[in-house]
């Protein structure tokens, strides 16, 4: 057990696109997922990366039910803590430099879903992100977020990634289901 199975991926390599959506990657097959984001580069300098879940109808969920917290550490000493309740998105990292040479933002995220129970649907995540800052400094972000499914009917089936104020120039995304960490086998 514990192997990673690719369940979704996406690539934008240049240009200007509002968002990237990875659909039908979350199901009842797995309860734990790992998402790797490489080279998220926004069009506008000093932008941030955000995510929303996509429901089983294929729509991104923009209700004010996201809760998140991020701790940021910067090489220039300007450390910061951010949190948000009743938000329409999850903020992953901010102040991202839009230069290809710096490599943008890179994220390693664990995602937990719980679509196999009758108590509502769960989507929560924790992550680490390395960010090339707009002022040529380095930044490290760590955070946690969840979707507060107060209605019990927002089953996550995918994820939408977008920038806060501009479009995306580049991004590479891979999502893996983790074998052995699902509720179906009693874990």
LUMVEX-59741 format. One record per atom (N, C-alpha, C): residue in one letter; x, y, z; residue number from 1; atom name; chain. Coordinates in Angstrom, 2 decimals, m for minus. Atoms other than C-alpha are relative to their C-alpha. Layout:
! LUMVEX-59741
A, X, Y, Z, NUM, CA, A
...
END
This chain:
! LUMVEX-59741
X, 0.81, m1.18, 0.00, 1, N, A
X, 0.00, 0.00, 0.00, 1, CA, A
X, 0.85, 1.25, 0.00, 1, C, A
X, m0.65, m1.28, m0.03, 2, N, A
X, 0.86, 3.65, m0.19, 2, CA, A
X, 0.52, 0.51, m1.32, 2, C, A
X, m0.47, m0.49, 1.29, 3, N, A
X, 1.64, 3.92, m3.88, 3, CA, A
X, m0.88, 1.13, m0.51, 3, C, A
X, 0.71, m1.14, 0.58, 4, N, A
X, 0.62, 7.00, m5.87, 4, CA, A
X, m0.44, m0.36, m1.42, 4, C, A
X, 0.58, 0.27, 1.32, 5, N, A
X, m1.69, 6.62, m8.89, 5, CA, A
X, m0.44, 1.34, m0.60, 5, C, A
X, 0.38, m1.25, 0.65, 6, N, A
X, m1.98, 9.56, m11.32, 6, CA, A
X, m1.48, m0.03, m0.36, 6, C, A
X, 1.44, m0.06, 0.26, 7, N, A
X, m5.66, 10.58, m11.42, 7, CA, A
X, m0.39, 1.26, m0.77, 7, C, A
X, 0.29, m1.21, 0.75, 8, N, A
X, m5.40, 13.99, m13.12, 8, CA, A
X, 1.25, 0.83, m0.18, 8, C, A
X, m1.14, m0.87, 0.25, 9, N, A
X, m2.97, 16.43, m14.67, 9, CA, A
X, m0.40, 1.11, m0.96, 9, C, A
X, 0.25, m1.11, 0.90, 10, N, A
X, m2.79, 19.68, m16.57, 10, CA, A
X, 1.27, 0.79, m0.24, 10, C, A
X, m1.18, m0.75, 0.40, 11, N, A
X, m0.30, 21.93, m18.33, 11, CA, A
X, m0.41, 1.24, m0.77, 11, C, A
X, 0.06, m1.23, 0.78, 12, N, A
X, m0.20, 25.54, m19.51, 12, CA, A
X, 1.44, 0.42, m0.19, 12, C, A
X, m1.40, m0.33, 0.26, 13, N, A
X, 3.03, 26.53, m21.19, 13, CA, A
X, 0.06, 1.25, m0.87, 13, C, A
X, m0.03, m1.27, 0.72, 14, N, A
X, 2.96, 30.20, m22.15, 14, CA, A
X, m1.39, 0.47, m0.35, 14, C, A
X, 1.29, m0.58, 0.33, 15, N, A
X, 0.18, 32.51, m23.20, 15, CA, A
X, m0.59, 0.70, 1.21, 15, C, A
X, 0.71, m0.66, m1.08, 16, N, A
X, m2.45, 33.96, m20.88, 16, CA, A
X, m1.36, m0.64, 0.14, 16, C, A
X, 1.24, 0.73, m0.23, 17, N, A
X, m5.24, 31.80, m19.45, 17, CA, A
X, m0.51, 0.33, 1.39, 17, C, A
X, 0.59, m0.41, m1.27, 18, N, A
X, m7.66, 32.70, m16.66, 18, CA, A
X, 0.18, m1.05, 1.10, 18, C, A
X, m0.07, 1.04, m1.02, 19, N, A
X, m7.49, 29.31, m14.90, 19, CA, A
X, 0.30, m1.34, m0.67, 19, C, A
X, m0.13, 1.37, 0.47, 20, N, A
X, m6.75, 25.62, m15.20, 20, CA, A
X, m0.86, m0.87, 0.91, 20, C, A
X, 0.87, 0.89, m0.76, 21, N, A
X, m9.25, 22.97, m14.12, 21, CA, A
X, 0.41, m1.45, m0.25, 21, C, A
X, m0.26, 1.43, 0.07, 22, N, A
X, m8.48, 19.34, m13.36, 22, CA, A
X, m1.29, m0.65, 0.48, 22, C, A
X, 1.32, 0.54, m0.32, 23, N, A
X, m11.83, 17.52, m13.46, 23, CA, A
X, 0.05, m1.51, 0.19, 23, C, A
X, 0.20, 1.44, m0.22, 24, N, A
X, m12.96, 14.07, m12.33, 24, CA, A
X, 1.24, m0.69, 0.57, 24, C, A
X, m1.17, 0.61, m0.63, 25, N, A
X, m9.82, 13.44, m10.28, 25, CA, A
X, m0.29, m0.48, 1.42, 25, C, A
X, 0.38, 0.44, m1.34, 26, N, A
X, m11.52, 13.05, m6.86, 26, CA, A
X, m1.23, m0.89, m0.11, 26, C, A
X, 1.11, 0.94, 0.06, 27, N, A
X, m13.82, 10.08, m6.37, 27, CA, A
X, m0.08, m0.76, 1.31, 27, C, A
X, 0.08, 0.85, m1.19, 28, N, A
X, m14.80, 7.45, m3.83, 28, CA, A
X, 1.11, m1.06, 0.02, 28, C, A
X, m1.09, 0.98, 0.06, 29, N, A
X, m11.80, 5.33, m4.92, 29, CA, A
X, 1.08, 0.29, 1.03, 29, C, A
X, m1.05, m0.41, m0.94, 30, N, A
X, m9.33, 7.31, m2.77, 30, CA, A
X, m0.56, 1.03, 0.97, 30, C, A
X, 0.35, m1.03, m0.98, 31, N, A
X, m9.69, 9.42, 0.36, 31, CA, A
X, 1.14, 1.00, 0.21, 31, C, A
X, m1.16, m0.88, m0.13, 32, N, A
X, m6.19, 10.94, 0.25, 32, CA, A
X, 0.66, 0.17, m1.37, 32, C, A
X, m0.59, m0.35, 1.29, 33, N, A
X, m4.52, 12.68, m2.68, 33, CA, A
X, 1.23, 0.87, 0.26, 33, C, A
X, m1.15, m0.90, m0.03, 34, N, A
X, m1.25, 14.45, m3.36, 34, CA, A
X, 0.00, 0.79, m1.30, 34, C, A
X, m0.03, m0.85, 1.18, 35, N, A
X, m1.16, 17.43, m5.72, 35, CA, A
X, 1.35, 0.72, m0.04, 35, C, A
X, m1.27, m0.69, 0.23, 36, N, A
X, 2.12, 18.74, m7.12, 36, CA, A
X, m0.26, 1.09, m1.05, 36, C, A
X, 0.11, m1.13, 0.93, 37, N, A
X, 2.08, 22.19, m8.75, 37, CA, A
X, 1.42, 0.50, m0.24, 37, C, A
X, m1.32, m0.51, 0.38, 38, N, A
X, 5.21, 23.26, m10.62, 38, CA, A
X, m0.15, 1.25, m0.87, 38, C, A
X, m0.15, m1.18, 0.85, 39, N, A
X, 6.06, 26.65, m12.09, 39, CA, A
X, m1.33, 0.74, m0.24, 39, C, A
X, 1.15, m0.88, 0.12, 40, N, A
X, 2.85, 28.56, m11.37, 40, CA, A
X, 0.55, 1.41, m0.20, 40, C, A
X, m0.50, m1.34, 0.32, 41, N, A
X, 3.72, 31.85, m13.08, 41, CA, A
X, m1.17, 0.86, m0.48, 41, C, A
X, 1.09, m0.87, 0.41, 42, N, A
X, 1.10, 34.61, m13.20, 42, CA, A
X, 0.47, 1.02, m1.06, 42, C, A
X, m0.31, m1.06, 0.97, 43, N, A
X, 0.94, 37.24, m15.96, 43, CA, A
X, 0.44, 1.26, 0.73, 43, C, A
X, m0.29, m1.23, m0.75, 44, N, A
X, 0.96, 40.08, m13.42, 44, CA, A
X, 0.97, m0.30, 1.14, 44, C, A
X, m0.94, 0.13, m1.10, 45, N, A
X, 3.84, 40.49, m11.01, 45, CA, A
X, m0.70, 0.19, 1.34, 45, C, A
X, 0.52, m0.14, m1.37, 46, N, A
X, 3.11, 40.14, m7.25, 46, CA, A
X, m1.42, m0.51, 0.14, 46, C, A
X, 1.34, 0.59, m0.08, 47, N, A
X, m0.01, 38.02, m7.78, 47, CA, A
X, 0.02, m1.19, 0.94, 47, C, A
X, 0.07, 1.17, m0.86, 48, N, A
X, m1.22, 35.09, m5.71, 48, CA, A
X, m0.68, m1.17, m0.72, 48, C, A
X, 0.60, 1.22, 0.54, 49, N, A
X, m2.36, 31.51, m6.39, 49, CA, A
X, m1.19, m0.37, 0.88, 49, C, A
X, 1.22, 0.36, m0.71, 50, N, A
X, m5.88, 30.43, m5.45, 50, CA, A
X, m0.57, m1.29, m0.58, 50, C, A
X, 0.67, 1.20, 0.49, 51, N, A
X, m7.91, 27.24, m5.69, 51, CA, A
X, m1.45, m0.01, 0.47, 51, C, A
X, 1.38, 0.32, m0.36, 52, N, A
X, m11.56, 26.20, m5.62, 52, CA, A
X, m0.24, m1.46, m0.36, 52, C, A
X, 0.39, 1.36, 0.40, 53, N, A
X, m13.15, 22.78, m5.70, 53, CA, A
X, m1.00, 0.07, m1.14, 53, C, A
X, 1.00, 0.18, 1.05, 54, N, A
X, m15.19, 21.61, m8.66, 54, CA, A
X, m0.91, m1.11, 0.47, 54, C, A
X, 0.94, 1.01, m0.48, 55, N, A
X, m18.36, 19.70, m7.78, 55, CA, A
X, m0.29, m1.05, m1.07, 55, C, A
X, 0.29, 1.11, 0.92, 56, N, A
X, m19.76, 16.57, m9.42, 56, CA, A
X, m0.81, 0.44, m1.22, 56, C, A
X, 0.70, m0.55, 1.17, 57, N, A
X, m21.83, 18.76, m11.78, 57, CA, A
X, 0.95, 0.70, m0.95, 57, C, A
X, m1.00, m0.63, 0.84, 58, N, A
X, m18.61, 20.23, m13.18, 58, CA, A
X, 0.16, 1.50, 0.21, 58, C, A
X, m0.10, m1.44, m0.27, 59, N, A
X, m19.00, 23.73, m11.67, 59, CA, A
X, 0.98, 0.27, 1.12, 59, C, A
X, m0.86, m0.35, m1.13, 60, N, A
X, m16.39, 25.45, m9.56, 60, CA, A
X, m0.87, 0.63, 1.08, 60, C, A
X, 0.81, m0.41, m1.13, 61, N, A
X, m17.80, 26.14, m6.10, 61, CA, A
X, 0.53, 1.32, 0.54, 61, C, A
X, m0.45, m1.32, m0.44, 62, N, A
X, m17.60, 29.86, m5.30, 62, CA, A
X, m0.79, 0.52, 1.19, 62, C, A
X, 0.71, m0.40, m1.22, 63, N, A
X, m19.73, 29.87, m2.15, 63, CA, A
X, 1.02, 0.45, 1.05, 63, C, A
X, m0.88, m0.54, m1.04, 64, N, A
X, m18.28, 31.66, 0.88, 64, CA, A
X, 0.20, m0.99, 1.15, 64, C, A
X, m0.15, 1.05, m1.01, 65, N, A
X, m17.53, 28.40, 2.70, 65, CA, A
X, 1.42, m0.49, 0.16, 65, C, A
X, m1.40, 0.41, m0.13, 66, N, A
X, m13.74, 28.16, 2.38, 66, CA, A
X, 0.59, 0.65, 1.25, 66, C, A
X, m0.71, m0.49, m1.17, 67, N, A
X, m11.66, 28.52, 5.54, 67, CA, A
X, 1.48, m0.33, m0.22, 67, C, A
X, m1.42, 0.26, 0.23, 68, N, A
X, m7.87, 28.88, 5.28, 68, CA, A
X, 0.89, 0.86, 0.88, 68, C, A
X, m1.02, m0.71, m0.75, 69, N, A
X, m4.73, 29.94, 7.11, 69, CA, A
X, 1.34, m0.28, m0.68, 69, C, A
X, m1.32, 0.12, 0.64, 70, N, A
X, m1.24, 30.58, 5.66, 70, CA, A
X, 1.04, 0.71, 0.86, 70, C, A
X, m1.16, m0.64, m0.65, 71, N, A
X, 2.08, 31.29, 7.37, 71, CA, A
X, 1.06, 0.18, m1.07, 71, C, A
X, m1.02, m0.29, 1.01, 72, N, A
X, 4.68, 32.96, 5.17, 72, CA, A
X, 1.29, 0.43, 0.67, 72, C, A
X, m1.32, m0.41, m0.45, 73, N, A
X, 8.40, 33.27, 5.79, 73, CA, A
X, 0.77, 0.47, m1.23, 73, C, A
X, m0.74, m0.55, 1.14, 74, N, A
X, 10.56, 35.47, 3.53, 74, CA, A
X, 1.46, 0.19, 0.33, 74, C, A
X, m1.44, m0.15, m0.20, 75, N, A
X, 14.29, 35.71, 3.02, 75, CA, A
X, 0.38, 1.43, 0.37, 75, C, A
X, m0.31, m1.38, m0.38, 76, N, A
X, 14.11, 39.50, 3.51, 76, CA, A
X, m0.56, 0.35, 1.39, 76, C, A
X, 0.43, m0.21, m1.37, 77, N, A
X, 12.61, 39.06, 7.00, 77, CA, A
X, m1.42, 0.47, 0.19, 77, C, A
X, 1.38, m0.47, m0.11, 78, N, A
X, 9.06, 40.21, 6.23, 78, CA, A
X, m0.92, m1.22, 0.09, 78, C, A
X, 0.84, 1.18, m0.19, 79, N, A
X, 7.16, 37.24, 7.71, 79, CA, A
X, m1.43, 0.44, 0.27, 79, C, A
X, 1.39, m0.39, m0.09, 80, N, A
X, 3.39, 37.21, 7.70, 80, CA, A
X, m0.90, m1.21, 0.24, 80, C, A
X, 1.04, 0.99, m0.26, 81, N, A
X, 0.36, 35.27, 8.86, 81, CA, A
X, m1.29, 0.53, m0.61, 81, C, A
X, 1.27, m0.40, 0.58, 82, N, A
X, m2.94, 35.37, 6.94, 82, CA, A
X, m1.03, m1.08, 0.29, 82, C, A
X, 1.07, 0.98, m0.09, 83, N, A
X, m6.28, 33.70, 7.50, 83, CA, A
X, m1.28, 0.61, m0.55, 83, C, A
X, 1.26, m0.48, 0.57, 84, N, A
X, m9.75, 33.92, 6.08, 84, CA, A
X, m1.09, m1.02, 0.30, 84, C, A
X, 1.21, 0.80, m0.14, 85, N, A
X, m13.15, 32.58, 7.02, 85, CA, A
X, m1.03, 0.55, m0.96, 85, C, A
X, 1.06, m0.41, 0.93, 86, N, A
X, m16.17, 32.72, 4.72, 86, CA, A
X, 0.56, 0.58, m1.28, 86, C, A
X, m0.66, m0.44, 1.22, 87, N, A
X, m13.95, 33.09, 1.68, 87, CA, A
X, m0.54, m0.78, m1.19, 87, C, A
X, 0.44, 0.67, 1.23, 88, N, A
X, m14.77, 32.20, m1.94, 88, CA, A
X, 1.14, m0.72, m0.69, 88, C, A
X, m1.16, 0.69, 0.57, 89, N, A
X, m11.33, 30.61, m2.51, 89, CA, A
X, 0.94, m0.37, 1.12, 89, C, A
X, m1.10, 0.30, m0.91, 90, N, A
X, m8.28, 29.14, m0.81, 90, CA, A
X, 1.24, 0.67, m0.57, 90, C, A
X, m1.23, m0.64, 0.44, 91, N, A
X, m5.15, 31.30, m1.05, 91, CA, A
X, 1.17, m0.91, 0.35, 91, C, A
X, m1.10, 0.94, m0.21, 92, N, A
X, m2.05, 29.12, m1.47, 92, CA, A
X, 1.31, 0.75, 0.25, 92, C, A
X, m1.23, m0.77, m0.15, 93, N, A
X, 0.78, 31.65, m1.84, 93, CA, A
X, m0.13, 1.32, m0.72, 93, C, A
X, 0.11, m1.31, 0.61, 94, N, A
X, 1.21, 35.31, m2.70, 94, CA, A
X, 1.33, 0.64, m0.30, 94, C, A
X, m1.20, m0.74, 0.35, 95, N, A
X, 3.68, 37.85, m4.01, 95, CA, A
X, 0.85, m0.71, m1.04, 95, C, A
X, m0.73, 0.85, 0.94, 96, N, A
X, 4.64, 35.55, m6.89, 96, CA, A
X, 0.57, 0.84, m1.14, 96, C, A
X, m0.71, m0.69, 1.07, 97, N, A
X, 7.21, 36.89, m9.34, 97, CA, A
X, m0.40, m0.60, m1.34, 97, C, A
X, 0.47, 0.49, 1.29, 98, N, A
X, 6.11, 36.63, m12.97, 98, CA, A
X, 1.13, m0.23, m1.00, 98, C, A
X, m1.14, 0.25, 0.86, 99, N, A
X, 9.58, 35.94, m14.35, 99, CA, A
X, 0.24, m1.50, m0.13, 99, C, A
X, m0.28, 1.41, 0.26, 100, N, A
X, 10.28, 32.57, m15.97, 100, CA, A
X, 1.31, m0.44, 0.63, 100, C, A
X, m1.31, 0.34, m0.54, 101, N, A
X, 13.89, 32.67, m14.73, 101, CA, A
X, m0.05, m0.35, 1.48, 101, C, A
X, 0.09, 0.24, m1.44, 102, N, A
X, 12.80, 32.60, m11.06, 102, CA, A
X, m0.77, m1.29, 0.33, 102, C, A
X, 0.69, 1.27, m0.21, 103, N, A
X, 10.57, 29.51, m11.46, 103, CA, A
X, m1.38, 0.08, 0.62, 103, C, A
X, 1.35, m0.15, m0.51, 104, N, A
X, 7.33, 30.94, m10.03, 104, CA, A
X, m0.21, m0.64, 1.36, 104, C, A
X, 0.36, 0.66, m1.25, 105, N, A
X, 5.58, 29.07, m7.21, 105, CA, A
X, m0.09, m1.50, m0.24, 105, C, A
X, 0.03, 1.45, 0.06, 106, N, A
X, 5.91, 25.34, m6.53, 106, CA, A
X, m0.63, m0.52, 1.28, 106, C, A
X, 0.82, 0.41, m1.13, 107, N, A
X, 3.48, 23.51, m4.24, 107, CA, A
X, m0.04, m1.52, 0.12, 107, C, A
X, 0.22, 1.41, m0.33, 108, N, A
X, 3.29, 20.10, m2.56, 108, CA, A
X, m1.17, m0.01, 0.97, 108, C, A
X, 1.23, m0.07, m0.80, 109, N, A
X, m0.27, 19.62, m1.21, 109, CA, A
X, m0.59, m1.39, 0.23, 109, C, A
X, 0.77, 1.20, m0.34, 110, N, A
X, m2.01, 16.78, 0.60, 110, CA, A
X, m1.46, 0.40, 0.09, 110, C, A
X, 1.44, m0.27, 0.04, 111, N, A
X, m5.76, 16.68, m0.01, 111, CA, A
X, m0.73, m1.21, 0.57, 111, C, A
X, 0.79, 1.07, m0.59, 112, N, A
X, m8.24, 14.66, 2.02, 112, CA, A
X, m1.48, 0.22, m0.34, 112, C, A
X, 1.43, m0.05, 0.30, 113, N, A
X, m11.76, 13.91, 0.83, 113, CA, A
X, m0.67, m1.12, 0.77, 113, C, A
X, 0.75, 0.99, m0.76, 114, N, A
X, m14.48, 11.88, 2.48, 114, CA, A
X, m1.36, m0.17, m0.65, 114, C, A
X, 1.25, 0.16, 0.73, 115, N, A
X, m17.09, 11.06, m0.13, 115, CA, A
X, m0.68, m1.34, 0.29, 115, C, A
X, 0.55, 1.32, m0.28, 116, N, A
X, m17.73, 7.57, 1.30, 116, CA, A
X, m0.88, m0.04, 1.24, 116, C, A
X, 0.80, 0.00, m1.22, 117, N, A
X, m19.65, 8.66, 4.40, 117, CA, A
X, m1.32, 0.72, m0.24, 117, C, A
X, 1.31, m0.65, 0.12, 118, N, A
X, m23.21, 9.86, 4.96, 118, CA, A
X, m0.04, 1.32, 0.73, 118, C, A
X, m0.01, m1.22, m0.80, 119, N, A
X, m22.17, 12.80, 7.15, 119, CA, A
X, 0.39, 1.24, m0.77, 119, C, A
X, m0.42, m1.15, 0.79, 120, N, A
X, m21.53, 15.22, 4.29, 120, CA, A
X, 1.32, m0.28, m0.68, 120, C, A
X, m1.23, 0.16, 0.76, 121, N, A
X, m18.56, 15.70, 2.03, 121, CA, A
X, 1.10, 0.84, 0.61, 121, C, A
X, m1.15, m0.68, m0.58, 122, N, A
X, m15.11, 16.66, 3.21, 122, CA, A
X, 0.98, 0.34, m1.09, 122, C, A
X, m1.15, m0.37, 0.81, 123, N, A
X, m12.41, 18.56, 1.39, 123, CA, A
X, 0.89, 0.85, 0.88, 123, C, A
X, m0.96, m0.81, m0.73, 124, N, A
X, m9.40, 19.69, 3.36, 124, CA, A
X, 1.39, m0.29, m0.52, 124, C, A
X, m1.33, 0.10, 0.59, 125, N, A
X, m5.80, 20.26, 2.45, 125, CA, A
X, 1.02, 0.72, 0.86, 125, C, A
X, m1.11, m0.72, m0.61, 126, N, A
X, m2.45, 21.21, 3.88, 126, CA, A
X, 1.15, m0.04, m1.00, 126, C, A
X, m1.00, m0.13, 1.06, 127, N, A
X, 0.54, 22.36, 1.83, 127, CA, A
X, 1.25, 0.71, 0.47, 127, C, A
X, m1.25, m0.74, m0.08, 128, N, A
X, 4.07, 23.65, 1.54, 128, CA, A
X, 0.23, 0.58, m1.38, 128, C, A
X, m0.23, m0.65, 1.29, 129, N, A
X, 4.98, 26.13, m1.18, 129, CA, A
X, 1.27, 0.84, 0.05, 129, C, A
X, m1.15, m0.86, 0.19, 130, N, A
X, 8.23, 27.69, m2.32, 130, CA, A
X, m0.35, 1.01, m1.07, 130, C, A
X, 0.43, m1.08, 0.90, 131, N, A
X, 7.70, 31.05, m4.02, 131, CA, A
X, 1.16, 0.93, m0.30, 131, C, A
X, m0.93, m1.05, 0.42, 132, N, A
X, 10.01, 33.29, m6.03, 132, CA, A
X, m0.76, 1.32, 0.12, 132, C, A
X, 0.69, m1.24, m0.30, 133, N, A
X, 9.02, 36.73, m4.72, 133, CA, A
X, 0.23, 1.06, m1.07, 133, C, A
X, m0.07, m1.09, 0.98, 134, N, A
X, 8.41, 39.82, m6.84, 134, CA, A
X, 1.15, 0.95, 0.28, 134, C, A
X, m1.13, m0.88, m0.30, 135, N, A
X, 11.24, 41.67, m5.06, 135, CA, A
X, 1.32, m0.78, m0.02, 135, C, A
X, m1.18, 0.85, 0.18, 136, N, A
X, 13.75, 38.90, m5.95, 136, CA, A
X, 0.46, m0.67, 1.29, 136, C, A
X, m0.32, 0.75, m1.21, 137, N, A
X, 13.63, 37.32, m2.49, 137, CA, A
X, m0.73, m1.35, m0.06, 137, C, A
X, 0.65, 1.31, m0.07, 138, N, A
X, 12.60, 33.76, m1.57, 138, CA, A
X, m1.07, 0.03, 1.08, 138, C, A
X, 1.10, 0.05, m0.96, 139, N, A
X, 9.41, 32.91, 0.28, 139, CA, A
X, m0.46, m1.44, 0.15, 139, C, A
X, 0.49, 1.35, m0.30, 140, N, A
X, 8.10, 29.76, 1.97, 140, CA, A
X, m1.37, 0.16, 0.65, 140, C, A
X, 1.37, m0.06, m0.52, 141, N, A
X, 4.37, 29.25, 2.61, 141, CA, A
X, m0.40, m1.38, 0.49, 141, C, A
X, 0.60, 1.24, m0.47, 142, N, A
X, 2.70, 26.58, 4.68, 142, CA, A
X, m1.41, 0.34, 0.44, 142, C, A
X, 1.37, m0.33, m0.33, 143, N, A
X, m1.02, 26.35, 5.20, 143, CA, A
X, m0.93, m1.18, 0.10, 143, C, A
X, 1.08, 0.97, m0.13, 144, N, A
X, m4.24, 24.50, 5.85, 144, CA, A
X, m1.28, 0.68, m0.46, 144, C, A
X, 1.29, m0.53, 0.41, 145, N, A
X, m7.70, 24.93, 4.36, 145, CA, A
X, m1.03, m1.12, m0.05, 145, C, A
X, 1.08, 0.96, 0.23, 146, N, A
X, m11.07, 23.23, 4.21, 146, CA, A
X, m1.21, 0.73, m0.56, 146, C, A
X, 1.29, m0.51, 0.47, 147, N, A
X, m14.44, 23.67, 2.57, 147, CA, A
X, m1.03, m0.40, 1.03, 147, C, A
X, 1.00, 0.25, m1.02, 148, N, A
X, m17.16, 23.98, 5.19, 148, CA, A
X, m1.31, m0.36, m0.68, 148, C, A
X, 1.18, 0.48, 0.73, 149, N, A
X, m19.86, 21.85, 3.55, 149, CA, A
X, m1.21, m0.03, 0.91, 149, C, A
X, 1.14, m0.12, m0.90, 150, N, A
X, m22.81, 23.10, 5.55, 150, CA, A
X, m1.26, m0.64, m0.57, 150, C, A
X, 1.20, 0.58, 0.62, 151, N, A
X, m25.31, 21.68, 3.05, 151, CA, A
X, 0.11, m1.50, m0.13, 151, C, A
X, m0.18, 1.44, 0.11, 152, N, A
X, m23.82, 18.18, 2.88, 152, CA, A
X, m0.12, m0.54, m1.40, 152, C, A
X, 0.19, 0.51, 1.36, 153, N, A
X, m24.12, 18.01, m0.90, 153, CA, A
X, 1.02, 0.54, m1.01, 153, C, A
X, m1.02, m0.51, 0.90, 154, N, A
X, m20.95, 19.58, m2.33, 154, CA, A
X, 1.14, m1.02, m0.07, 154, C, A
X, m1.01, 1.04, 0.14, 155, N, A
X, m19.02, 16.48, m3.32, 155, CA, A
X, 1.09, 0.49, m0.96, 155, C, A
X, m1.07, m0.45, 0.89, 156, N, A
X, m15.61, 17.47, m4.73, 156, CA, A
X, 0.35, m1.05, m1.04, 156, C, A
X, m0.45, 0.93, 1.04, 157, N, A
X, m14.67, 15.93, m8.06, 157, CA, A
X, 1.21, 0.54, m0.76, 157, C, A
X, m1.13, m0.58, 0.69, 158, N, A
X, m11.98, 18.32, m9.28, 158, CA, A
X, 0.47, 1.27, 0.70, 158, C, A
X, m0.58, m1.20, m0.59, 159, N, A
X, m9.97, 21.45, m8.63, 159, CA, A
X, 0.27, 1.04, m1.09, 159, C, A
X, m0.28, m1.12, 0.90, 160, N, A
X, m9.65, 24.87, m10.29, 160, CA, A
X, 1.10, 0.84, 0.64, 160, C, A
X, m1.12, m0.81, m0.47, 161, N, A
X, m6.41, 26.86, m9.96, 161, CA, A
X, 0.00, 1.30, m0.80, 161, C, A
X, 0.04, m1.28, 0.68, 162, N, A
X, m6.32, 30.57, m10.77, 162, CA, A
X, 0.81, 1.03, 0.77, 162, C, A
X, m0.72, m1.10, m0.63, 163, N, A
X, m4.48, 33.80, m10.01, 163, CA, A
X, m1.01, 0.99, 0.58, 163, C, A
X, 0.91, m0.93, m0.66, 164, N, A
X, m5.94, 36.51, m7.81, 164, CA, A
X, m0.38, 1.21, m0.83, 164, C, A
X, 0.26, m1.26, 0.69, 165, N, A
X, m5.62, 39.55, m10.08, 165, CA, A
X, 0.28, m0.05, m1.50, 165, C, A
X, m0.35, 0.06, 1.41, 166, N, A
X, m4.41, 38.35, m13.48, 166, CA, A
X, m0.22, m1.42, m0.52, 166, C, A
X, 0.07, 1.33, 0.58, 167, N, A
X, m4.18, 35.33, m15.74, 167, CA, A
X, 1.26, m0.79, 0.33, 167, C, A
X, m1.14, 0.89, m0.22, 168, N, A
X, m1.76, 32.39, m15.62, 168, CA, A
X, 0.79, m0.09, m1.30, 168, C, A
X, m0.87, 0.18, 1.15, 169, N, A
X, 1.22, 32.20, m17.96, 169, CA, A
X, 0.46, m1.45, m0.12, 169, C, A
X, m0.48, 1.38, 0.00, 170, N, A
X, 2.57, 28.77, m16.94, 170, CA, A
X, m0.44, m0.72, 1.26, 170, C, A
X, 0.27, 0.85, m1.15, 171, N, A
X, 1.62, 25.90, m14.66, 171, CA, A
X, 0.05, m1.45, m0.46, 171, C, A
X, 0.03, 1.45, 0.21, 172, N, A
X, 2.11, 22.14, m14.43, 172, CA, A
X, m0.61, m0.60, 1.26, 172, C, A
X, 0.71, 0.57, m1.13, 173, N, A
X, m0.21, 20.11, m12.20, 173, CA, A
X, m0.10, m1.51, m0.17, 173, C, A
X, 0.23, 1.44, m0.03, 174, N, A
X, m0.29, 16.42, m11.26, 174, CA, A
X, m0.69, m0.34, 1.31, 174, C, A
X, 0.74, 0.43, m1.19, 175, N, A
X, m2.78, 14.86, m8.83, 175, CA, A
X, 0.04, m1.51, 0.05, 175, C, A
X, m0.14, 1.44, m0.20, 176, N, A
X, m2.22, 11.39, m7.41, 176, CA, A
X, m0.95, m0.47, 1.10, 176, C, A
X, 0.74, 0.68, m1.06, 177, N, A
X, m4.60, 9.13, m5.48, 177, CA, A
X, 0.98, m0.87, 0.76, 177, C, A
X, m0.92, 0.79, m0.82, 178, N, A
X, m2.84, 7.41, m2.59, 178, CA, A
X, m0.66, m1.31, 0.39, 178, C, A
X, 0.51, 1.34, m0.27, 179, N, A
X, m3.47, 3.67, m2.44, 179, CA, A
X, 0.23, m0.34, 1.46, 179, C, A
X, m0.14, 0.44, m1.38, 180, N, A
X, m4.08, 2.30, 1.04, 180, CA, A
X, m0.46, 1.02, 1.02, 180, C, A
X, 0.43, m1.04, m0.94, 181, N, A
X, m5.33, 5.57, 2.57, 181, CA, A
X, m1.48, 0.33, m0.20, 181, C, A
X, 1.42, m0.28, 0.23, 182, N, A
X, m9.00, 5.21, 1.65, 182, CA, A
X, m0.86, m0.64, 1.07, 182, C, A
X, 0.93, 0.50, m1.03, 183, N, A
X, m11.98, 4.63, 3.93, 183, CA, A
X, m0.58, m1.37, m0.37, 183, C, A
X, 0.58, 1.27, 0.42, 184, N, A
X, m13.11, 1.65, 1.87, 184, CA, A
X, 0.73, m1.21, 0.58, 184, C, A
X, m0.75, 1.14, m0.54, 185, N, A
X, m10.37, m0.54, 3.35, 185, CA, A
X, 0.14, 0.10, 1.53, 185, C, A
X, 0.02, m0.08, m1.46, 186, N, A
X, m11.11, 0.44, 6.97, 186, CA, A
X, 1.02, 0.94, 0.61, 186, C, A
X, m1.02, m0.91, m0.51, 187, N, A
X, m8.36, 3.05, 7.29, 187, CA, A
X, m0.55, 1.34, 0.37, 187, C, A
END
